[in-house]
Amino acid sequence: MAIFLLNDKPLFPPPHLADDDGLLAVGGDLRMERLLEAYSNGVFPWYSESTPILWWSPDPRLVLFPKELHISRSLKQVIKKGIFTITTDKAFEEVIKNCAVVHRKGSNGTWLTDEMINAYINLYKAGYAHSVESWQEGELAGGLYGVSLGGIFFGESMFAKISDASKAAFVKLVRSLEQWNYTVVDCQVVTGHLIRMGARTISRTQFLRILKAALGKKTARWGLGF
């Protein structure tokens, strides 16, 4: 299939026109209006400094329904012992900059460019992007960040300096999303550790149907804390 070249308008072609790898479009920019339009259509940016901005809508899509969260016995013990203190939106910039030095979902090299980091910091300041942090003895041990719209949380990246730190943050996030009546966590593409935590693949068509319904819920700016 043809790959679409974006212009100045923050519009995207229908996601089902993506190629077999999920690549839908090239170009455009990362201003807030375009990013929100992308997520609202099941599309996300993923590229490196050596490429133009690439926009993806993979099929199948990895998602986690909050009620299906699976916590291993060892992770339950970590959480029970209170090894980590979990917070929300306390260190967004520190989290995303740490995520920039880890590998992106099975790819090689750094994918979070300065342009990407600044774009998501802007989303955070506007109340759309959020971070969950794991602390140990006052030091950031791990965390994750993503975008929240309606009843869906789009997970973007996570990192851990200490084993299980990001997993503990993820568990706290998912448990809280279930309490807040979120529909689903979009995990984007398949990773083994998320599969082990209860995530599963669904078709793009099914994901877009779930997305449409989830966007009907009011977008919370969070601030609820954990």
C-alpha positions in Angstrom: 0.0 0.0 0.0 1.1 3.6 -0.5 2.5 5.6 2.4 0.8 8.9 2.8 2.7 12.2 3.0 1.2 14.6 5.5 0.8 18.3 4.9 0.3 21.2 7.3 -3.3 20.1 8.2 -3.5 17.9 11.3 -5.4 15.2 9.4 -4.6 11.5 8.9 -5.7 8.9 6.3 -7.9 6.0 7.5 -5.8 3.7 9.7 -6.8 0.6 7.7 -4.7 2.0 4.8 -1.5 1.4 6.7 1.0 -1.1 5.2 1.6 -4.6 6.5 4.0 -3.3 9.1 1.5 -0.7 10.3 3.2 2.4 8.7 0.5 4.8 7.7 2.1 8.2 7.0 5.3 10.2 6.9 6.0 13.9 7.7 3.9 16.5 9.4 4.9 17.8 12.8 4.5 17.1 16.5 2.4 20.0 17.5 -0.3 19.2 20.1 -3.2 19.5 17.8 -1.8 16.9 15.4 -0.7 14.5 18.2 -4.2 14.6 19.8 -5.7 13.9 16.4 -3.3 11.0 15.8 -4.2 9.3 19.1 -7.9 9.9 18.6 -7.5 7.9 15.3 -5.4 5.1 16.7 -2.2 6.5 15.2 1.1 7.2 17.0 4.5 8.6 16.0 7.6 6.4 16.2 10.8 7.3 14.4 14.5 8.1 14.9 16.7 11.1 14.3 17.8 9.6 11.0 14.2 9.4 9.6 11.3 11.8 9.0 8.4 11.6 11.4 6.7 8.2 10.9 3.1 7.5 11.9 1.9 4.0 12.7 -1.3 2.0 13.2 -0.3 -1.6 13.6 -2.5 -4.6 13.1 -2.8 -6.5 15.4 -2.7 -4.1 18.3 -1.5 -5.0 21.8 -3.9 -3.9 24.5 -4.5 -4.6 28.2 -8.0 -4.5 29.7 -7.6 -3.5 33.3 -9.6 -6.4 34.7 -7.2 -8.8 32.9 -4.1 -7.6 34.6 -1.9 -10.5 35.7 0.6 -10.0 38.5 3.3 -12.7 39.0 3.8 -14.1 42.5 7.2 -12.5 42.8 5.9 -9.1 41.7 3.1 -9.4 44.3 5.7 -9.8 47.0 7.6 -6.8 45.8 4.4 -4.7 45.9 3.3 -6.2 49.3 6.7 -5.3 50.8 6.4 -1.7 49.7 9.8 -1.7 48.2 8.8 1.2 45.9 6.8 4.4 46.6 4.6 5.1 43.6 3.6 8.6 42.5 1.8 10.3 39.6 3.0 13.3 37.5 5.7 14.2 40.0 8.7 13.8 37.7 7.4 13.7 34.1 10.5 15.2 32.5 12.8 13.0 34.4 10.8 9.9 33.4 10.7 10.6 29.7 14.4 11.5 29.6 15.2 8.2 31.3 12.9 6.4 28.7 15.0 8.0 26.0 18.1 6.0 26.9 16.4 2.6 26.8 15.4 0.6 23.7 12.0 1.1 22.2 9.9 -2.1 22.1 12.3 -4.4 20.4 14.0 -1.8 18.1 17.6 -0.8 18.1 18.8 2.6 19.2 17.2 5.6 20.8 13.8 6.6 19.5 12.9 9.5 21.8 14.4 12.5 20.0 14.6 15.9 21.6 11.7 16.9 19.4 9.6 14.0 20.7 10.5 14.8 24.3 9.5 18.4 24.0 6.2 17.5 22.3 5.2 15.2 25.1 6.3 17.7 27.8 3.9 20.1 26.1 1.1 17.4 26.3 2.0 16.9 30.0 1.7 20.6 30.7 -1.7 20.6 29.0 -2.9 17.7 31.1 -3.0 15.0 28.4 0.3 13.2 29.1 1.1 11.6 32.4 3.9 9.8 34.2 3.9 7.2 36.9 7.1 7.0 39.0 8.6 4.4 41.3 10.9 5.7 44.0 13.3 4.0 46.3 14.9 5.9 49.2 14.1 9.2 47.5 15.6 8.2 44.1 13.8 7.6 40.9 14.0 3.8 40.3 11.7 3.5 37.3 8.6 4.7 35.7 6.4 5.1 32.6 4.5 7.7 30.7 1.7 7.9 28.2 -1.3 9.8 26.9 -4.8 9.8 28.4 -7.9 10.6 26.3 -11.4 9.7 27.4 -11.4 6.2 28.8 -8.2 5.0 27.2 -4.5 5.3 28.3 -2.0 5.1 25.5 1.2 3.7 27.0 4.3 5.1 25.4 7.4 3.9 27.2 8.8 2.7 30.5 12.2 2.3 32.1 13.7 0.7 35.2 17.0 1.3 37.0 16.1 -1.3 39.6 14.4 -4.6 38.8 10.6 -4.5 38.9 10.4 -0.7 39.4 8.6 0.0 36.2 6.4 -3.1 36.6 5.3 -1.9 40.0 4.4 1.5 38.5 2.5 -0.2 35.7 0.5 -2.3 38.2 -0.4 0.8 40.2 -1.4 2.6 37.0 -3.7 -0.2 35.8 -5.3 -0.7 39.1 -6.1 3.0 39.3 -7.4 3.1 35.7 -9.8 0.2 36.6 -11.1 2.3 39.6 -11.5 5.3 37.3 -13.5 3.2 34.8 -11.0 3.4 32.0 -11.8 0.9 29.2 -8.3 -0.2 28.0 -4.6 0.5 28.0 -3.1 0.7 24.5 0.2 -1.0 24.6 0.7 -0.5 20.8 3.0 -3.4 19.7 3.8 -6.8 21.2 6.3 -7.1 24.0 6.8 -10.2 26.1 6.7 -8.7 29.5 3.3 -7.0 28.8 1.9 -10.3 27.4 3.0 -11.9 30.7 1.1 -9.1 32.6 -2.1 -9.9 30.8 -2.0 -7.8 27.6 -3.3 -9.5 24.4 -3.5 -8.7 20.7 -6.7 -7.6 19.0 -7.4 -6.6 15.4 -7.0 -3.0 14.3 -10.7 -3.0 13.5 -11.6 -4.1 17.0 -9.2 -1.6 18.6 -10.7 1.3 16.6 -14.2 0.3 17.7 -13.1 0.2 21.3 -11.2 3.5 20.9 -14.3 5.2 19.5 -16.4 4.2 22.5 -13.6 5.0 25.0 -13.3 8.5 23.5 -16.9 9.2 24.3 -15.9 9.4 28.0 -14.8 12.7 29.5 -11.0 13.2 29.4 -9.8 13.7 32.9 -6.8 15.9 33.6 -5.9 13.5 36.4 -4.4 15.3 39.5 -6.1 12.5 41.4 -2.9 11.1 42.7 -2.1 7.5 43.8 
